Amino acid sequence: MLSLIIIDDMQNGREVIASVIKKHCKNVQVVAEAESVKTGIEAIKKHKPDIVLLDIQMHDGTGFDLLNKIKPINFQVIFISAYEEHALKAFKFSAVDYILKPIDSGELIDAIRKAEDALQQTGNTQNFDVVENNYSSDSKESKKIILKTMDSIYAINVKDIVHCDAEENYTRFFLSDGRKILISKPLKEYDELLTEFGFFRAHQSHLINLDFFEHYKKANGGFAVLKDGSVIPVSSRKKDLFLQTIEKL
């Protein structure tokens, strides 16, 4: 039986969560509830849980404040957040799990099941550091993204990504220091995350960081040449928009 603590400053929210877990998560037991950073820390130290459901904003601080006082973190964390686009992007960039308020029982159950599966993995502390950084800043200069491979977890500065290439259902990241990292997620997912930070989907299989754009070649349909020497095809349907975009750089 896995132990779980709910840390949320709304009593009705804690009650809803506890009820869903009791009904649908037979391998998980709620061992404590807390309403603040202070009482949450006390509950974690006392019960040493396997999983913590953690609210972002509480009356005496944030969930990040709590995590910073608990380190090292040897439990799975699922963040709870009211809907806020900035917060959601911070979570997605940082590859941590979250559920939105009001709580949807299906999302809660899925998040807990993923936490059960991940309990043997390591590297979560790095993810939390990144989500805190991304939550407090929305500029590309400071934004980081977590990239997970089969055997490693990387915290990469977004500004250091030169381009991303689709390889079937995988995405290969090309970094400014010459590294290449293959991730088992489709390019579409990173297109949605990175476009507003100066990236352009020049082709179905290519996403480029416009900070590394050097010049455009008109031959053979059109290519973007990047500062690292990469030559990226520009699709015919994206050509006009791409040319308009680079004229504004």
Secondary structure as UniProt FT lines:
FT   STRAND          2..7
FT   HELIX           11..24
FT   TURN            26..27
FT   STRAND          28..34
FT   HELIX           37..47
FT   STRAND          51..55
FT   STRAND          57..58
FT   TURN            59..60
FT   STRAND          61..62
FT   HELIX           63..70
FT   STRAND          76..82
FT   HELIX           85..94
FT   STRAND          97..101
FT   HELIX           105..118
FT   TURN            119..120
FT   HELIX           124..136
FT   TURN            140..142
FT   STRAND          144..148
FT   STRAND          153..157
FT   HELIX           158..160
FT   STRAND          161..167
FT   TURN            168..169
FT   STRAND          170..175
FT   TURN            176..177
FT   STRAND          180..183
FT   HELIX           187..194
FT   HELIX           195..197
FT   STRAND          199..203
FT   TURN            204..205
FT   STRAND          206..209
FT   HELIX           210..212
FT   STRAND          213..217
FT   HELIX           219..221
FT   STRAND          223..226
FT   TURN            227..228
FT   STRAND          231..233
FT   TURN            236..238
FT   HELIX           239..247
//
